Amino acid sequence: MSKPFRGMFPREISPVVSVATSRDGKHVAVARLNYAVELWTVGGELLKWHRVHKKQIETVVLSDDGRSVASLTKQPRLKRAYRELVLWGVDSSRITIVPPTSMSTPVFAPDRKILVVDQGVPVFYDLSTGREAASQIDHDGQDSGISDAFAFSPTGELLASTTRSGQIRLWNMSSLQAVRTLEGHCDQVDLIAFSSDGTLIASAGLDDTLRIWNVTTGEIVRHIDVSCEEPFHFTYLDEWNGWLLVDRKHGLRVFGIDGEDDHSALLPDSDTVNAVASSSQGSVLIIGREDGIVYVWRTDDLLQGVGTEGKVSNSSEVSELQAIMQLIQPLQRDLRLTKVKLVRTPLQKWLQHVKKYPNDTVDAFLAKKWKRATEEDIQSLHAQIEQVGALKGLSEMLKQLEQSISM
């Protein structure tokens, strides 16, 4: 774990426990071991953060537009204890705490609602109130063994849910009625994802198989024997025309409709990875680590073997995002539920100073504003200034990358 400067940071960089991205990959939500939740742009701008939870966070999710965040705490050990679900948005200072229940697995729906499993039943909550929505899935009790895997089709017309017995049920989001059941798995399905055109869906589970299904007919297009240990992420990778499965042991694996599209690559520093997320088409991969740093990678680069030693190549269109106060200190915001004493860091003082005196050097700044700085302090400040320059370069590269992907 990285250590803060002496007396300059109100808290240390905390390990990442969960990450999430918006559909376009422009925003990143980060949950940490110290109960903090943050919302960033991939360019390195901290939009908002809070530390409302009093229990360890298990997962964080982000809405398609990147404006709403939900975080859920871990399942408590005591049977009568409950999990906390907190909802908040970047455009408001309001934080909504959903009444404690036995809920699990928050997933944002396309219609500004959030879907959870509450006592084995899928339930929608309204983001604005934190209460159950007026309309709910027509649950007939047959899915009492519903698991924690959900996926919305790209257009939001269909919802796929899974059961612990291995069934996959497709729901029409307009009528909230079940339209089809896919059967073939013989054990719980934990991973599920639609293709980018919504015509296919892939699933992987505890029976060590991955299956690709035709959504319209329900037929199995491909059956693959796949061992998956400690899975991090599962999504459709548009550039490779297949499904990307990321786990700790095997790294990155792509499975297409036929074996010719299959591919695999190492996951950089897999022992230090705690969480993985990606944009909707999988082109940008977000990796949160034990040391508190969040890496932003082009998935194509990782599959091509660029930077697999965990180091960022100058020729690669990727870089690292220092995801807590080592680079950018959050501003004090009206969150009402949390008060954090913030202290300006030497880096912040330098950035403010250079705006007022653009011709001053770092040495001039130190002579005027920080005469008692040690040699270690000076070296650290220089390193941070270089990182700020790298982040600015990353922002420009990501803009170019997004433009090239959209073309």
CORGI-V431532 format. One record per pair of residues at least 12 apart in sequence whose C-alpha atoms are under 10 Angstrom apart, sorted by the first residue. I is the first residue (numbers start at 1). GAP is how many residues later the second one is. Records with the same first field share a line. If there is no record, write none. Layout:
BEGIN
I=GAP + GAP
END
This chain:
BEGIN
1=12 + 13 + 14 + 288 + 289 + 290 + 291 + 292
2=12 + 13 + 289 + 290 + 291 + 324
3=288 + 323
4=321 + 322
5=321 + 340 + 341 + 371 + 372 + 375 + 376
6=371
7=336 + 338
8=318 + 334 + 335 + 336 + 337 + 338 + 339
9=316 + 317 + 320 + 332 + 333 + 334 + 335 + 336
10=315 + 319 + 330 + 331 + 332 + 333 + 334 + 335
11=23 + 313 + 314 + 329 + 330 + 331
12=22 + 280 + 312 + 313 + 314
13=19 + 20 + 21 + 277 + 278 + 279 + 280 + 309 + 310 + 311 + 312 + 313
14=17 + 18 + 19 + 20 + 21 + 22 + 275 + 276 + 277 + 278 + 279 + 309 + 310
15=16 + 17 + 18 + 19 + 257 + 258 + 259 + 273 + 274 + 275 + 276 + 277 + 278 + 279
16=14 + 15 + 16 + 17 + 18 + 19 + 20 + 21 + 257 + 258 + 259 + 271 + 272 + 273 + 274 + 275 + 276 + 277 + 278 + 307
17=13 + 14 + 15 + 16 + 17 + 18 + 39 + 40 + 41 + 42 + 43 + 256 + 257 + 258 + 259 + 271 + 272 + 273 + 275
18=12 + 13 + 14 + 15 + 19 + 39 + 40 + 41 + 42 + 43 + 53 + 214 + 256 + 257 + 258 + 259 + 269 + 270 + 271
19=12 + 13 + 18 + 19 + 20 + 40 + 41 + 42 + 43 + 255 + 256 + 257 + 258 + 259 + 267 + 268 + 269 + 270 + 275
20=19 + 39 + 40 + 41 + 42 + 43 + 46 + 49 + 255 + 256 + 257 + 258 + 259 + 265 + 266 + 267 + 268
21=18 + 19 + 20 + 21 + 39 + 40 + 41 + 42 + 43 + 44 + 45 + 255 + 256 + 257 + 258 + 259 + 263 + 264 + 265
22=19 + 39 + 40 + 41 + 42 + 43 + 44 + 45 + 46 + 47 + 255 + 256 + 257 + 258
23=39 + 40 + 41 + 42 + 43 + 131 + 255 + 256 + 257 + 258 + 259
24=40 + 41 + 42 + 254 + 255 + 256 + 257 + 258 + 259 + 260 + 378
25=16 + 17 + 39 + 40 + 41 + 252 + 253 + 254 + 255 + 256 + 257 + 258 + 259 + 260 + 261 + 271 + 377
26=14 + 15 + 16 + 17 + 39 + 40 + 253 + 258 + 372 + 373 + 376
27=12 + 13 + 14 + 15 + 16 + 17 + 18 + 19 + 20 + 35 + 36 + 37 + 38 + 39 + 40 + 252
28=12 + 13 + 14 + 15 + 16 + 18 + 19 + 33 + 34 + 38 + 41 + 249 + 250 + 251 + 258 + 266 + 268 + 295
29=12 + 13 + 17 + 19 + 20 + 31 + 32 + 33 + 34 + 37 + 39 + 40 + 41 + 42 + 248 + 257 + 294
30=19 + 29 + 30 + 31 + 32 + 39 + 41 + 245 + 258 + 262 + 264 + 293 + 294
31=18 + 19 + 20 + 25 + 26 + 27 + 28 + 29 + 30 + 40 + 41 + 244 + 257 + 261
32=19 + 24 + 25 + 26 + 27 + 28 + 256 + 258 + 260 + 292
33=22 + 23 + 24 + 25 + 257 + 259
34=17 + 19 + 20 + 21 + 22 + 23
35=15 + 16 + 17 + 18 + 19 + 20 + 21 + 22 + 23 + 36 + 38
36=13 + 14 + 15 + 16 + 17 + 18 + 20 + 21 + 35 + 288
37=12 + 13 + 14 + 15 + 16 + 20 + 23 + 32 + 33 + 34
38=12 + 13 + 22 + 31 + 285 + 286 + 292
39=23 + 27 + 28 + 29 + 30 + 50 + 51 + 284
40=26 + 281 + 283 + 284
41=25 + 280 + 354
42=244 + 253 + 254 + 278 + 279 + 281 + 349 + 352 + 353 + 356 + 357
43=253 + 277 + 278 + 348 + 349 + 350 + 351 + 352 + 353 + 354 + 355 + 356
44=276 + 277 + 278 + 279 + 280 + 283 + 284 + 344 + 347 + 348 + 350 + 351
45=276 + 278 + 282 + 283 + 284 + 285 + 346 + 350
46=277 + 278 + 279 + 281 + 282 + 283 + 284 + 285
47=20 + 43 + 44 + 283 + 284
48=40 + 41 + 42 + 43 + 45 + 282 + 283 + 284 + 285 + 287
49=39 + 41 + 275 + 281 + 282 + 283 + 284 + 286
50=38 + 45 + 280 + 283 + 285 + 286 + 287 + 288 + 289 + 290
51=284 + 286 + 287 + 288 + 289
52=34 + 43 + 45 + 283 + 284 + 285 + 286 + 287
53=18 + 19 + 20 + 31 + 32 + 33 + 44 + 285
54=19 + 30
55=17 + 18 + 19 + 20 + 21 + 28 + 29
56=16 + 17 + 18 + 19 + 20 + 27 + 28
57=14 + 15 + 16 + 17 + 18 + 26 + 27 + 28
58=13 + 14 + 15 + 16 + 17 + 25 + 46 + 47
59=12 + 13 + 14 + 15 + 26 + 45 + 46 + 47 + 216
60=12 + 13 + 25 + 26 + 45 + 46 + 47
61=26 + 44 + 45 + 46 + 47 + 53 + 216
62=27 + 44 + 45 + 46
63=26 + 44 + 45 + 46 + 47 + 48 + 49 + 50 + 51
64=44 + 45 + 46 + 47 + 48 + 215 + 216
65=45 + 47
66=23 + 24
67=21 + 22 + 23 + 24 + 25
68=19 + 20 + 21 + 22 + 23 + 24 + 40 + 44 + 59
69=17 + 18 + 19 + 20 + 21 + 26 + 39 + 58
70=15 + 16 + 17 + 18 + 19 + 25 + 26 + 27 + 36 + 37 + 38 + 44 + 57
71=13 + 14 + 15 + 16 + 17 + 26 + 34 + 35
72=12 + 13 + 14 + 15 + 31 + 32 + 33 + 34
73=12 + 13 + 31
74=30
75=27 + 28 + 29
76=26
79=23
80=21 + 22
81=19 + 20 + 21
82=17 + 18 + 19 + 20 + 21
83=15 + 16 + 17 + 18 + 19 + 20 + 21
84=13 + 14 + 15 + 16 + 17 + 18 + 19 + 20
85=12 + 13 + 14 + 15 + 16 + 18 + 19 + 20 + 21 + 31 + 45
86=12 + 13 + 44
87=27 + 39 + 40 + 41 + 42 + 43
88=39 + 40 + 42 + 247
89=38 + 39
92=242 + 243
93=240 + 241 + 242 + 243 + 244
94=34 + 240 + 241 + 242 + 243
95=33 + 34 + 35 + 240 + 241 + 242
96=31 + 32 + 33 + 34 + 35
97=32 + 33 + 34
98=27 + 28 + 29 + 31 + 32 + 33 + 34
99=31 + 32
101=16 + 17 + 18
102=14 + 15 + 16 + 17 + 18
103=12 + 13 + 14 + 15 + 16 + 17 + 18 + 19 + 20
104=12 + 13 + 14 + 15 + 16 + 18 + 43 + 44
105=12 + 13 + 17 + 42 + 43 + 44 + 45
106=17 + 18 + 19 + 42 + 43 + 44
107=17 + 41 + 42 + 43 + 44 + 45
108=16 + 17 + 19 + 42 + 43 + 44
109=15 + 16 + 42 + 43 + 47 + 50 + 64
110=42 + 43 + 44 + 45 + 46 + 47 + 63
111=15 + 16 + 45 + 62
112=12 + 13 + 14 + 15 + 16
113=12 + 13 + 14 + 15 + 17 + 19 + 20
114=12 + 13 + 16 + 18 + 19
115=17 + 18 + 21 + 35
116=32 + 34
117=29 + 30 + 31 + 32 + 33
119=25 + 26 + 27
120=21 + 23 + 24 + 25 + 26 + 27 + 28 + 43
121=16 + 18 + 19 + 20 + 22 + 23 + 24 + 25 + 26
122=14 + 15 + 16 + 17 + 21 + 22 + 24 + 25 + 26 + 28 + 39
123=12 + 13 + 14 + 16
124=12 + 13
135=40 + 41
136=37 + 39 + 40 + 41
137=34 + 35 + 36 + 38 + 39 + 40 + 41
138=33 + 37 + 38 + 39 + 40
139=37 + 38 + 39
140=37 + 38
142=21
143=18 + 19 + 20 + 21 + 22 + 24 + 26
144=19 + 20
145=17 + 18 + 19 + 20 + 21 + 22 + 43
146=15 + 16 + 17 + 18 + 19 + 20 + 21 + 22 + 23 + 42 + 43
147=14 + 15 + 16 + 17 + 18 + 19 + 20 + 21 + 41 + 42 + 43
148=13 + 14 + 15 + 16 + 40 + 41 + 42 + 43
149=12 + 13 + 14 + 15 + 19 + 39 + 40 + 41 + 42 + 43 + 44 + 54
150=12 + 18 + 19 + 20 + 40 + 41 + 42 + 43
151=19 + 40 + 41 + 42 + 43 + 50 + 84
152=18 + 19 + 21 + 40 + 41 + 42 + 46
153=17 + 20 + 40 + 41 + 42 + 43 + 44 + 45 + 46 + 47 + 48
154=39 + 40 + 41 + 42 + 43 + 44 + 45 + 126 + 127
155=41 + 42 + 43
156=16 + 17 + 18 + 42
157=14 + 15 + 16 + 17 + 18 + 19 + 41
158=12 + 13 + 14 + 15 + 16 + 18 + 20 + 21 + 36 + 40 + 57
159=12 + 13 + 14 + 17 + 19 + 35
160=12 + 18 + 20 + 21 + 22 + 32 + 33 + 34 + 41
161=20 + 28 + 29 + 31
162=19 + 20 + 26 + 27 + 28 + 29 + 30 + 41 + 43
163=24 + 25 + 26 + 27
164=21 + 22 + 23 + 24 + 25 + 26 + 41 + 42
165=18 + 19 + 20 + 21 + 22 + 23 + 24
166=16 + 17 + 18 + 19 + 20 + 21 + 22 + 23 + 24 + 37 + 38 + 39 + 40 + 41
167=14 + 15 + 16 + 17 + 18 + 19 + 20 + 21 + 22
168=12 + 13 + 14 + 15 + 16 + 17 + 20 + 21 + 24 + 35
169=12 + 13 + 14
170=12 + 45 + 48
179=37
180=35 + 36 + 37 + 38
181=34 + 37
182=31 + 32 + 33 + 35 + 36 + 37 + 38
183=35 + 36 + 37
184=25 + 27 + 35 + 36 + 39
185=18 + 19 + 20 + 21 + 22 + 23 + 24 + 25 + 26
186=19 + 20 + 21 + 22 + 23
187=17 + 18 + 19 + 20 + 21 + 22
188=16 + 17 + 18 + 19
189=14 + 15 + 16 + 17 + 18 + 19 + 20 + 21
190=13 + 14 + 15 + 16 + 41 + 44
191=12 + 13 + 14 + 15 + 19 + 40 + 41 + 42 + 43 + 44 + 54
192=12 + 13 + 18 + 19 + 20 + 41 + 42 + 43 + 44 + 51
193=19 + 41 + 42 + 43 + 50 + 51
194=18 + 19 + 21 + 41 + 42 + 49
195=17 + 20 + 40 + 41 + 42 + 43 + 46 + 47 + 48 + 85 + 86
196=39 + 40 + 41 + 42 + 45 + 46 + 84 + 85
197=41
198=16 + 17 + 18
199=14 + 15 + 16 + 17 + 18
200=12 + 13 + 14 + 15 + 16 + 17 + 18 + 19 + 20 + 21 + 36 + 57
201=12 + 13 + 14 + 17 + 19 + 20 + 35 + 42
202=12 + 13 + 18 + 19 + 20 + 21 + 32 + 33 + 34 + 40 + 41 + 53 + 54 + 55
203=20 + 31 + 32 + 40
204=20 + 21 + 22 + 23 + 24 + 30 + 41
205=21 + 22 + 23
206=20 + 21 + 22 + 23
207=18 + 19 + 20 + 21
208=16 + 17 + 18 + 19 + 20 + 21
209=14 + 15 + 16 + 17 + 18 + 19
210=12 + 13 + 14 + 15 + 16 + 17 + 18 + 33 + 45
211=12 + 13 + 14 + 15 + 44 + 46
212=12 + 30 + 31 + 43 + 44 + 45
213=44
221=36 + 37
222=33 + 34 + 35 + 36 + 37
223=34 + 35
224=31 + 34 + 35
226=29
227=20 + 22 + 23
228=17 + 18 + 19 + 20 + 21 + 22 + 23
229=17 + 18 + 19 + 20 + 21 + 22
230=16 + 17 + 18 + 19 + 20
231=14 + 15 + 16 + 17 + 18 + 19 + 20 + 44 + 45
232=13 + 14 + 15 + 16 + 19 + 20 + 41 + 42 + 43 + 44 + 45 + 55
233=12 + 13 + 14 + 19 + 42 + 43 + 44 + 45 + 52
234=12 + 13 + 18 + 19 + 20 + 42 + 43 + 44 + 48
235=19 + 42 + 43 + 44 + 45 + 46 + 47
236=18 + 19 + 20 + 42 + 43 + 44 + 45 + 46 + 47
237=17 + 18 + 19 + 41 + 42 + 43 + 44 + 45 + 46 + 47 + 62 + 63
238=42 + 43 + 44 + 45
239=42 + 43 + 44 + 60 + 61 + 166
240=14 + 15 + 16 + 21 + 22 + 23 + 41 + 42 + 43 + 59 + 60 + 63
241=13 + 14 + 15 + 16 + 20 + 21 + 40
242=12 + 13 + 14 + 15 + 16 + 19 + 20 + 21
243=12 + 13 + 14 + 18 + 19 + 38 + 39
244=12 + 18 + 19 + 20 + 37 + 38 + 55
245=19
246=18 + 19 + 20 + 21 + 30 + 31
247=19 + 20 + 23 + 26 + 28 + 29
248=18 + 19 + 20 + 21 + 22 + 23 + 24 + 25 + 26 + 27
249=17 + 18 + 21 + 22
250=14 + 15 + 16 + 17 + 20
251=13 + 14 + 15 + 16 + 17 + 18 + 19 + 51 + 52
252=12 + 13 + 14 + 15 + 16 + 47 + 50 + 51
253=12 + 13 + 14 + 50
254=49
263=40 + 41
264=38 + 39 + 40 + 41
265=37 + 38 + 39 + 40 + 41 + 43
266=36 + 37 + 38 + 39 + 41 + 42 + 43
267=20 + 35 + 36 + 38 + 40 + 41 + 42 + 43
268=19 + 34 + 37 + 38 + 39 + 40 + 41 + 42 + 43
269=20 + 39 + 40 + 41 + 42
270=17 + 19 + 40
271=18 + 19
272=15 + 16 + 17 + 18 + 19 + 20
273=14 + 15 + 16 + 17 + 18 + 19 + 20 + 21
274=13 + 14 + 15 + 16 + 17 + 18
275=12 + 13 + 14 + 15 + 19
276=12 + 13 + 18 + 19
277=19
278=18 + 19 + 20 + 21
282=16 + 17 + 18
283=14 + 15 + 16 + 17 + 18 + 118 + 119 + 122
284=12 + 13 + 14 + 15 + 16 + 17 + 34 + 114 + 117 + 118
285=12 + 13 + 14 + 15 + 17 + 33
286=12 + 13 + 34 + 35
287=33 + 34
288=33 + 35
292=30 + 31 + 32
293=27 + 28 + 29 + 30 + 31
294=25 + 26 + 27 + 28 + 29 + 30
295=15 + 17 + 23 + 24 + 25 + 26 + 27 + 28
296=21 + 22 + 23 + 24 + 25 + 98 + 102
297=15 + 19 + 20 + 21 + 22 + 23
298=18 + 19 + 20 + 21 + 100 + 103
299=19
301=15 + 16 + 17
302=14 + 16
306=12
316=81
317=76 + 77 + 79 + 80 + 81 + 83 + 84
318=76 + 77 + 79 + 80 + 83
319=71 + 72 + 74 + 75 + 76 + 78 + 79
320=67 + 70 + 71 + 74
321=66 + 67 + 69 + 70 + 73
322=65 + 66 + 69
325=20
326=19 + 21 + 58 + 61
327=18 + 20 + 21 + 57 + 58 + 60 + 61 + 64
328=16 + 17 + 19 + 20 + 60
329=13 + 14 + 15 + 16 + 18 + 19
330=12 + 14
331=13
345=36
346=20 + 23 + 24 + 27 + 31 + 32 + 34 + 35 + 38
347=33 + 34 + 35 + 37 + 38 + 41
349=16 + 20 + 21
350=12 + 15 + 16 + 19 + 20 + 31 + 35
351=34 + 37
353=12 + 16
362=16 + 19 + 20 + 23
363=15
366=12
END
